[in-house]
Amino acid sequence: QVQLVESGGGLVQPGGSLRLSCVASGSIFRFYAMAWYRQVPGKQRELVAGITSGGLANYADSVKGRFTLSRDNDKNTLFLQMNRLKPEGTAVYYCNTVNKVSALSWGQGTQVTVSS
């Protein structure tokens, strides 16, 4: 079973930047379209950005132009560079597959707090 471990979150002021990482334990990572999701308590988990196995990314309108998603298949790692963060970006961020049918076990996520 592939395990996902997210890291890189923290407290940042509005306008600041963070870079999230997600490391997958299995080599099959390279075959999956992957995504970052985020969740605020009491709300549904939402898709932030997704990337194909070949590296083509797309973004939710709310983060387009500010976030950059990338992957390193040799290191089984997914990245999310988040710039110009806004308070509404405060959430727990998770990585997983784009396709819910092939979803992997959810990791613990990484907390991002955007506050002055």
Secondary structure as GFF3:
##gff-version 3
##sequence-region A 1 116
A	DSSP	beta_strand	4	7	.	.	.	ID=ss1
A	DSSP	beta_strand	10	12	.	.	.	ID=ss2
A	DSSP	beta_strand	18	24	.	.	.	ID=ss3
A	DSSP	three_ten_helix	27	31	.	.	.	ID=ss4
A	DSSP	beta_strand	34	39	.	.	.	ID=ss5
A	DSSP	beta_strand	46	51	.	.	.	ID=ss6
A	DSSP	beta_strand	57	59	.	.	.	ID=ss7
A	DSSP	beta_strand	67	72	.	.	.	ID=ss8
A	DSSP	three_ten_helix	73	75	.	.	.	ID=ss9
A	DSSP	beta_strand	77	82	.	.	.	ID=ss10
A	DSSP	three_ten_helix	87	89	.	.	.	ID=ss11
A	DSSP	beta_strand	91	97	.	.	.	ID=ss12
A	DSSP	three_ten_helix	100	102	.	.	.	ID=ss13
A	DSSP	beta_strand	110	114	.	.	.	ID=ss14
###
